[in-house]
């Protein structure tokens, strides 16, 4: 029963450990996942913010460069307008004149338009056609410069091949019309700006920082993943999911694959900066933290098991000690009981022996009294004999009373603590009393009884008169019992040891 209870407690303890371990694992997992998501959100947010700031700086430089280029176009068209006004007075405007001016002013081409925007004269040093340029301009705004000479039209046009054209136009001063100059920057030069944008992402690796994308007009213009440059943002599932959230700097989960990506975006003036990475990079610390948690928990569980085992060992040792102590006490109690039984048996034996002896001792004076009574009954007329017998009966009665008092001291016999009286005894008197008591028995048995001379140096000694009488009566009883018919019992008293210092007149 005890082993069954122990196994039940052990199973409950293990079940509690498993439940606590699962709960701890779940809590740590939730905390670690939230911490990793928060850390990833902060890291990606800081990254896109920094890239946005750097991109803004590049855009400011580009805007400054664009403004500077347009200002140069404006100055060039104003100078050309003045020159045309002067040349118009002397000669007609020729293609050679326009070419010469383009060479001097570092222009790509010049267009002379009438008040309706139709080309009258032109010069172009590359493949860009006048019709292409005019098709990209705002005709209404362009024609306004015909009537307002102080107004200048300037714009930068983006070409499909990635190049751009800076245009400036103002009204002719000599007659109604428009002077338009432009400078075409080829794609090989404009790509330098894009290279400078991509250089912002040079230090960001896909493995450690995830994927970073910069888009303008839904087209990716820069990324640390070269394969994404030039693609549309709606074609990239991760970017599409991030755009659907429409919340800046908030980590968004993309659920289009088994291992989802997490990312966020931040909007610039006319561009977006995206950053996203896969879940295995987002939660890179989670497995390690869970392993640490499992290891620490196993260490704690192992320590608890060791502590519990040690406590059980201590409990078992204590139980064994108590069991041994109980066994020892039980053995001691058994010994005490056996000793008590032995003492009780011994006491009973002593009682039996004492009572047997007392019955014999009591019978002797009692028989003497009965014998003397019978003698008195037959000699009632002999008053002297009756008186003598009565005196003898008193002696026997006194001895019988002493024996009865000794019987009443059975408790002292049980304790084996019999106290022998120590009082002066007249040995002569003792011998006469014993003779009186025993004479009746000797007469009945037909045995002569004689007390001879007493060779005693002193009359008194210290001792117990009762026990001395008992000793004498027992000796005389044996003498009578084992004597021959009509025999004789003679008593002689001698002193075997005498000390000279003893007072003989005691």
CORSULRA-V967202 format. One record per pair of residues at least 12 apart in sequence whose ideal C-beta (glycine too) atoms are under 10 Angstrom apart, sorted by the first residue. I is the first residue (numbers start at 1). J is the second residue. D is the distance in whole Angstrom. If there is no record, write none. Layout:
I&J&D  I&J&D
This chain:
6&312&9  10&308&9  10&312&10  13&304&9  13&305&9  13&308&7  14&301&10  14&305&10  17&297&9  17&300&10  17&301&6  17&304&8  17&305&9  18&301&10  20&297&8  20&300&10  20&301&9  21&293&9  21&294&8  21&297&6  21&298&9  21&300&10  21&301&7  24&293&7  24&294&9  24&296&9  24&297&6  24&300&10  25&290&7  25&293&7  25&294&7  25&297&8  27&293&9  28&286&9  28&289&7  28&290&7  28&292&9  28&293&5  28&294&9  28&296&10  28&297&9  29&283&10  29&286&7  29&289&9  29&290&6  29&293&8  31&289&9  31&293&10  32&283&8  32&285&7  32&286&5  32&287&9  32&288&9  32&289&5  32&290&7  32&292&10  32&293&8  33&282&9  33&283&7  33&285&10  33&286&6  33&289&10  35&283&10  35&285&8  35&286&9  35&289&8  36&262&10  36&279&9  36&281&10  36&282&6  36&283&5  36&284&8  36&285&6  36&286&6  36&289&9  37&251&6  37&253&9  37&262&7  37&279&10  37&282&7  37&283&8  37&286&10  38&251&9  39&282&9  39&284&10  39&285&8  40&210&9  40&251&7  40&262&6  40&263&9  40&264&9  40&275&10  40&276&10  40&277&7  40&279&10  40&281&8  40&282&5  40&283&8  40&284&9  40&285&10  41&249&8  41&250&8  41&251&4  41&252&10  41&262&8  41&263&10  41&264&7  41&282&9  42&249&10  42&251&9  43&209&8  43&210&9  43&275&9  43&277&9  43&282&10  44&209&9  44&210&7  44&212&9  44&249&8  44&251&7  44&262&8  44&263&7  44&264&5  44&265&9  44&266&10  44&274&9  44&275&4  44&276&8  44&277&7  44&282&9  45&248&9  45&249&5  45&250&9  45&251&8  45&264&6  45&265&10  45&266&8  45&275&8  46&249&10  46&275&10  47&201&10  47&204&7  47&209&7  47&210&8  47&212&7  47&264&10  47&266&10  47&273&9  47&275&5  48&212&8  48&213&10  48&214&9  48&248&9  48&249&7  48&263&9  48&264&7  48&265&7  48&266&5  48&267&10  48&268&10  48&272&9  48&273&5  48&274&7  48&275&5  49&248&10  49&249&8  49&266&6  49&273&8  49&275&10  50&200&9  50&204&10  50&273&9  51&197&10  51&200&6  51&201&7  51&204&8  51&212&7  51&213&10  51&214&7  51&222&9  51&266&9  51&268&10  51&273&5  51&274&10  51&275&8  52&200&10  52&214&9  52&266&5  52&267&9  52&268&6  52&269&10  52&271&9  52&272&9  52&273&5  53&200&10  53&268&10  53&273&10  54&196&10  54&197&9  54&199&10  54&200&5  54&201&9  54&273&10  55&196&10  55&197&7  55&200&6  55&201&10  55&214&6  55&221&10  55&222&8  55&268&7  55&269&10  55&271&7  55&273&7  56&268&7  56&269&8  56&271&9  57&200&9  58&193&8  58&196&6  58&197&6  58&199&9  58&200&7  58&222&10  59&193&10  59&197&9  59&216&10  59&268&8  59&269&7  59&270&9  59&271&8  61&193&9  61&196&8  62&190&10  62&193&6  62&196&9  62&197&9  63&269&10  65&185&10  65&193&8  66&154&10  66&156&6  66&164&9  66&166&7  67&154&9  67&156&10  68&166&10  69&154&9  69&156&8  69&164&9  69&166&5  69&168&9  69&183&7  69&185&8  70&152&10  70&154&4  70&155&8  70&156&7  70&166&6  70&167&8  70&168&6  70&183&10  71&154&8  71&166&10  71&168&9  72&105&8  72&106&8  72&107&9  72&166&8  72&168&8  72&181&10  72&183&8  73&105&9  73&107&8  73&152&9  73&154&6  73&155&9  73&156&9  73&165&10  73&166&5  73&167&7  73&168&3  73&169&9  73&180&10  73&181&6  73&182&7  73&183&6  74&152&5  74&153&9  74&154&6  74&166&10  74&168&5  74&169&9  74&170&8  74&181&9  75&105&9  75&152&10  75&168&8  75&181&10  76&101&8  76&102&9  76&104&10  76&105&5  76&106&8  76&107&6  76&110&9  76&166&10  76&168&7  76&179&10  76&181&5  76&182&10  76&183&8  77&105&9  77&107&9  77&110&9  77&145&10  77&152&7  77&153&9  77&154&8  77&167&9  77&168&4  77&169&6  77&170&5  77&178&9  77&179&6  77&180&7  77&181&5  77&182&9  78&152&7  78&168&8  78&170&6  78&173&10  78&179&9  78&181&10  79&101&8  79&104&10  79&105&7  79&179&10  79&181&9  80&97&10  80&98&8  80&101&6  80&102&9  80&104&10  80&105&7  80&107&9  80&110&7  80&112&9  80&168&10  80&170&9  80&172&10  80&179&6  80&180&9  80&181&6  81&149&9  81&152&10  81&169&10  81&170&6  81&171&8  81&172&6  81&173&6  81&174&9  81&177&10  81&178&10  81&179&5  81&181&10  82&173&7  82&174&10  82&179&10  83&97&8  83&100&10  83&101&7  83&104&10  83&179&10  84&97&8  84&98&9  84&101&9  84&110&10  84&112&8  84&121&10  84&172&7  84&173&8  84&174&7  84&175&10  84&177&9  84&179&6  85&172&7  85&173&5  85&174&4  85&175&9  85&179&10  86&173&10  86&174&9  87&101&10  87&174&9  88&172&9  88&173&9  88&174&5  88&175&8  89&174&8  92&121&9  93&110&10  93&112&6  93&120&8  93&121&5  93&172&10  93&174&10  93&179&10  94&121&8  94&123&9  95&110&9  95&121&7  95&122&8  95&123&5  95&124&10  96&123&9  97&110&9  97&121&9  97&123&9  98&110&4  98&111&9  98&112&8  98&121&6  98&122&7  98&123&4  98&124&9  98&181&9  99&123&5  99&124&10  99&125&8  100&123&9  101&123&8  101&181&9  102&123&6  102&124&9  102&125&6  102&181&8  102&182&10  102&183&9  103&123&10  103&125&8  105&181&8  105&183&9  106&183&7  107&123&9  107&124&10  107&125&8  107&166&10  107&168&10  107&181&5  107&182&7  107&183&6  107&184&9  108&123&9  108&124&7  108&125&5  108&126&6  108&128&7  108&133&10  108&165&8  108&166&9  108&181&9  108&182&6  108&183&5  108&184&4  108&185&9  108&186&10  109&122&7  109&123&6  109&124&4  109&125&6  109&126&8  109&128&7  109&129&9  109&130&8  109&133&8  109&165&9  109&167&10  109&180&9  109&181&7  109&182&6  109&183&8  109&184&8  110&122&7  110&123&5  110&124&8  110&125&10  110&130&10  110&179&7  110&180&7  110&181&5  110&182&8  111&123&8  111&124&8  111&130&5  111&133&7  111&134&8  111&167&9  111&169&8  111&178&8  111&179&8  111&180&4  111&181&8  111&182&8  112&172&8  112&177&7  112&178&8  112&179&6  112&180&8  113&130&9  113&134&8  113&142&8  113&143&9  113&145&10  113&146&9  113&169&8  113&171&10  113&172&9  113&177&6  113&178&4  113&179&8  113&180&6  114&146&9  114&172&9  114&175&9  114&176&7  114&177&5  114&178&8  115&143&8  115&146&5  115&147&9  115&171&9  115&172&9  115&175&9  115&176&4  115&177&6  115&178&8  116&139&10  116&143&8  116&146&9  116&176&9  116&177&9  116&178&9  117&134&7  117&137&9  117&139&6  117&140&10  117&142&7  117&143&6  117&146&9  117&169&10  117&177&9  117&178&7  117&180&10  118&134&9  118&177&10  118&178&10  119&131&8  119&133&10  119&134&8  119&178&10  119&180&9  120&177&7  120&178&9  121&177&10  121&179&10  122&180&9  123&181&10  124&182&9  124&184&9  125&184&8  126&163&10  126&184&6  126&186&8  127&184&9  128&157&10  128&159&8  128&163&9  128&165&7  128&182&8  128&184&5  130&180&9  130&182&10  132&157&9  132&159&9  132&165&9  133&157&7  133&165&7  133&167&7  133&180&8  133&182&6  133&184&9  134&167&10  134&180&8  135&157&10  136&155&8  136&157&5  136&158&9  136&159&9  136&165&8  136&167&8  137&153&8  137&155&7  137&157&8  137&167&7  137&169&8  137&180&8  137&182&10  138&153&8  138&155&8  141&153&6  141&155&9  141&169&9  142&155&9  142&167&9  142&169&6  142&178&7  142&180&8  143&169&10  143&171&9  143&178&8  144&171&9  144&178&10  145&169&6  145&170&5  145&171&4  145&172&9  145&177&10  145&178&6  145&179&9  145&180&9  146&169&10  146&170&9  146&171&5  146&172&8  146&176&6  146&177&7  146&178&6  147&171&7  147&176&8  148&170&9  148&171&7  149&170&7  149&171&5  149&172&8  149&173&6  150&170&9  150&171&9  151&169&10  151&170&7  151&171&7  152&168&6  152&169&7  152&170&5  152&171&9  153&167&8  153&168&7  153&169&5  153&170&7  153&171&10  153&178&9  153&180&8  154&166&8  154&167&7  154&168&4  154&169&8  154&170&9  154&181&10  155&167&5  155&168&8  155&169&9  155&182&10  156&182&10  156&183&10  156&185&9  157&182&8  157&184&9  158&190&9  158&217&10  159&184&8  159&185&9  159&186&9  159&187&8  159&190&9  160&187&10  161&186&9  161&187&5  161&190&9  162&185&10  162&186&9  162&187&4  162&188&9  162&189&10  162&190&6  162&191&7  162&193&10  162&194&8  163&184&7  163&185&6  163&186&5  163&187&4  163&188&8  163&189&8  163&190&6  163&191&9  164&183&9  164&184&8  164&185&6  164&186&9  164&187&9  164&189&9  164&190&6  164&193&10  165&182&5  165&183&7  165&184&5  165&185&7  166&181&9  166&182&6  166&183&5  166&184&8  166&185&7  167&180&7  167&181&8  167&182&5  167&183&8  167&184&10  168&180&7  168&181&6  168&182&8  168&183&9  169&181&7  169&182&9  193&221&10  194&221&6  194&222&7  194&229&9  195&222&9  196&222&9  197&214&7  197&216&10  197&221&6  197&222&4  197&223&10  197&229&10  197&271&10  198&214&9  198&221&9  198&222&5  198&223&8  198&224&8  198&226&8  198&229&8  199&222&9  200&212&9  200&214&8  200&222&7  200&224&9  200&273&10  201&213&9  201&214&8  201&222&6  201&223&7  201&224&4  201&225&9  201&226&10  202&224&8  203&224&9  204&223&10  204&224&5  204&275&9  205&224&7  206&223&10  206&224&6  206&225&6  206&277&8  206&278&10  206&281&9  207&277&9  207&281&8  208&277&9  208&281&8  208&284&10  209&224&7  209&275&8  209&277&7  209&281&9  210&224&9  210&225&10  210&238&10  210&261&8  210&262&9  210&263&7  210&274&10  210&275&6  210&276&6  210&277&3  210&278&8  210&281&6  210&282&9  211&223&7  211&224&7  211&225&5  211&228&7  211&236&9  211&238&7  211&239&9  211&261&8  211&263&8  211&274&8  211&275&7  211&276&6  211&277&7  211&278&9  212&224&5  212&225&8  212&228&10  212&263&10  212&273&7  212&274&7  212&275&5  212&276&9  212&277&10  213&225&8  213&228&6  213&229&9  213&231&9  213&233&8  213&236&8  213&238&9  213&239&6  213&242&10  213&263&9  213&265&9  213&272&8  213&273&7  213&274&4  213&275&8  213&276&8  214&229&10  214&268&9  214&271&6  214&272&7  214&273&5  214&274&8  215&228&9  215&231&9  215&232&9  215&233&5  215&236&9  215&239&8  215&243&10  215&265&9  215&268&10  215&271&6  215&272&5  215&273&8  215&274&7  216&233&10  216&268&9  216&269&10  216&270&6  216&271&5  216&272&8  217&232&10  217&233&9  217&270&8  217&271&8  218&231&10  218&232&6  218&233&5  218&234&6  218&235&9  218&239&9  218&243&9  218&272&9  219&231&8  219&232&6  219&233&7  219&271&10  220&232&8  220&233&7  220&235&9  220&236&8  220&239&8  220&272&10  220&274&9  221&271&8  222&271&9  222&273&9  223&236&10  223&274&9  224&275&10  228&274&10  233&265&10  233&272&8  233&274&8  236&274&9  236&276&9  237&254&6  237&255&10  237&256&5  237&257&8  237&261&9  238&252&9  238&254&5  238&256&8  238&257&10  238&260&9  238&261&5  238&262&9  238&263&6  238&274&8  238&276&5  238&277&10  238&278&10  239&254&9  239&263&8  239&265&8  239&272&8  239&274&6  239&276&8  240&254&8  240&256&9  241&253&8  241&254&4  241&255&8  241&256&7  241&260&9  241&261&8  241&262&10  241&263&8  241&276&9  242&254&8  242&261&9  242&262&10  242&263&5  242&264&7  242&265&5  242&272&9  242&274&6  242&275&9  242&276&7  243&265&7  243&272&8  243&274&9  245&263&10  245&264&8  245&265&8  246&265&9  246&267&10  247&264&8  247&265&9  248&264&7  248&265&6  248&266&5  248&267&6  248&272&9  248&273&10  249&264&6  249&265&8  249&266&6  249&267&10  250&264&6  250&265&9  251&263&7  251&264&5  251&275&10  251&276&9  251&282&9  252&264&6  252&265&8  252&276&8  253&276&10  253&279&8  253&282&9  254&276&7  254&278&10  254&279&10  257&278&9  257&279&10  258&279&10  259&278&6  259&279&5  259&280&6  259&281&10  259&282&10  260&276&10  260&278&8  260&279&5  260&282&9  261&276&5  261&277&6  261&278&5  261&279&7  261&281&9  261&282&8  262&275&10  262&276&6  262&277&7  262&278&8  262&279&7  262&281&9  262&282&5  262&283&9  263&275&6  263&276&2  263&277&7  263&278&10  263&282&10  264&276&7  343&414&9  343&415&10  343&416&9  344&414&9  346&414&9  346&416&8  347&410&9  347&413&8  347&414&5  347&415&9  347&416&8  348&414&9  350&410&9  350&413&6  350&414&8  350&416&8  350&418&10  351&410&7  351&413&7  351&414&8  353&413&10  354&406&9  354&407&8  354&409&10  354&410&7  354&413&6  354&418&10  355&407&8  355&410&9  355&413&10  357&403&10  357&470&8  357&474&8  358&403&6  358&404&9  358&406&7  358&407&5  358&410&10  358&470&9  359&403&10  359&407&10  360&470&10  360&473&9  360&474&8  360&477&7  361&399&9  361&400&9  361&402&10  361&403&5  361&406&9  361&407&10  361&466&10  361&469&9  361&470&5  361&473&6  361&474&7  361&477&9  362&399&9  362&400&6  362&403&5  362&404&7  362&406&10  362&407&8  363&400&10  363&403&10  363&441&9  363&473&10  363&477&9  364&396&8  364&399&8  364&400&9  364&403&9  364&434&10  364&437&6  364&438&7  364&440&9  364&441&7  364&469&10  364&470&9  364&473&5  364&474&8  364&476&8  364&477&6  364&480&9  365&393&9  365&395&8  365&396&4  365&397&7  365&398&9  365&399&5  365&400&4  365&401&9  365&402&9  365&403&7  365&433&10  365&434&10  365&436&9  365&437&5  365&438&9  365&440&9  365&441&10  365&469&9  365&473&8  366&396&8  366&397&9  366&399&10  366&400&6  366&403&9  366&437&10  367&396&9  367&437&9  367&438&10  367&440&6  367&441&6  367&444&8  368&389&10  368&392&7  368&393&8  368&395&9  368&396&5  368&397&10  368&399&9  368&400&9  368&436&8  368&437&5  368&438&7  368&439&7  368&440&4  368&441&6  368&442&10  368&443&10  368&444&10  368&473&10  369&389&9  369&392&8  369&393&5  369&394&9  369&395&10  369&396&5  369&397&6  369&399&10  369&400&7  369&437&9  369&440&8  370&393&9  370&396&10  370&440&8  370&444&10  371&389&9  371&392&10  371&393&10  371&396&9  371&439&9  371&440&4  371&441&7  371&443&7  371&444&6  372&385&10  372&386&9  372&388&9  372&389&4  372&390&8  372&391&10  372&392&6  372&393&5  372&396&8  372&436&9  372&437&10  372&439&9  372&440&6  372&443&10  373&389&8  373&390&10  373&393&7  373&440&10  374&389&10  374&440&9  374&444&10  375&388&10  375&389&6  375&392&10  375&440&8  375&443&9  376&388&10  376&389&5  376&390&8  376&393&9  388&436&10  389&436&10  389&440&9  391&436&8  392&433&9  392&435&9  392&436&4  392&437&8  392&439&7  392&440&8  393&436&9  393&437&10  393&440&9  394&436&9  395&429&10  395&432&8  395&433&5  395&434&9  395&435&9  395&436&5  395&437&6  395&469&10  396&433&9  396&436&7  396&437&5  396&438&9  396&439&10  396&440&8  397&437&10  398&433&8  398&437&10  398&465&10  398&466&10  398&469&10  399&433&7  399&434&8  399&436&9  399&437&6  399&465&9  399&466&8  399&469&6  399&470&9  399&473&8  400&437&9  401&466&10  402&464&10  402&465&8  402&466&4  402&467&9  402&469&7  402&470&9  403&466&7  403&469&9  403&470&8  403&473&10  405&466&8  406&418&9  406&464&10  406&466&6  406&467&8  406&470&8  418&467&10  419&464&9  420&463&8  420&464&5  420&466&9  420&467&7  421&462&9  421&463&8  421&464&4  421&465&8  421&466&7  421&467&8  422&462&6  422&463&7  422&464&7  423&460&10  423&462&7  423&463&7  423&464&7  423&465&7  424&459&10  424&460&5  424&461&8  424&462&6  424&463&9  424&465&9  424&506&7  425&459&9  425&460&6  425&461&5  425&462&7  425&463&5  425&464&8  425&465&5  425&468&7  425&469&10  426&459&6  426&460&6  426&461&9  426&465&9  426&506&10  427&454&7  427&456&6  427&458&8  427&459&7  427&460&7  427&461&6  427&463&9  427&465&10  427&468&8  427&493&7  427&495&9  428&451&10  428&454&6  428&456&8  428&459&6  428&460&9  428&493&8  429&459&9  429&460&9  429&465&9  430&461&10  430&463&9  430&465&6  430&468&6  430&469&6  430&472&7  430&493&10  431&451&6  431&454&7  431&456&10  431&468&10  431&469&10  431&472&8  431&491&7  431&493&6  432&451&8  433&465&9  433&468&10  433&469&7  433&472&9  433&473&10  434&451&9  434&468&9  434&469&6  434&470&10  434&471&9  434&472&4  434&473&6  434&475&9  434&476&7  434&491&8  435&449&7  435&450&9  435&451&5  435&472&9  435&476&9  435&489&10  435&491&8  437&469&8  437&472&9  437&473&7  437&476&9  438&451&10  438&472&8  438&473&7  438&475&10  438&476&5  438&477&8  438&479&9  438&480&8  438&489&8  438&491&10  439&451&10  439&476&10  441&473&9  441&476&8  441&477&8  441&479&10  441&480&6  441&481&10  442&476&8  442&479&9  442&480&6  442&483&9  442&487&9  442&488&9  442&489&6  444&480&9  445&479&10  445&480&5  445&481&9  445&483&7  445&485&8  445&486&9  445&487&8  445&489&10  446&483&9  446&485&6  446&486&5  446&487&8  447&476&10  447&479&8  447&480&6  447&483&5  447&484&9  447&485&8  447&486&7  447&487&5  447&488&7  447&489&6  448&483&10  448&486&8  448&487&7  448&488&4  448&489&7  448&490&8  449&476&8  449&479&9  449&480&9  449&487&10  449&488&8  449&489&5  449&490&8  449&491&8  450&488&7  450&489&7  450&490&5  450&491&7  450&492&9  451&489&9  451&490&8  451&491&5  451&492&8  451&493&8  452&490&6  452&491&6  452&492&4  452&493&8  453&491&10  453&492&7  453&493&8  453&494&10  454&491&9  454&492&8  454&493&4  454&494&8  454&495&9  455&492&7  455&493&7  455&494&5  455&495&7  456&493&6  456&494&8  456&495&5  456&498&9  456&504&9  457&494&10  457&495&5  457&498&5  457&499&9  457&500&9  457&502&7  457&504&6  458&495&8  458&498&8  458&499&10  458&502&6  458&503&7  458&504&5  458&505&8  458&506&6  459&504&8  459&505&9  459&506&7  460&502&10  460&503&9  460&504&10  460&505&10  460&506&5  461&495&9  461&502&9  461&506&8  462&506&10  472&491&8  475&489&9  475&491&9  476&489&7  476&491&8  479&491&9
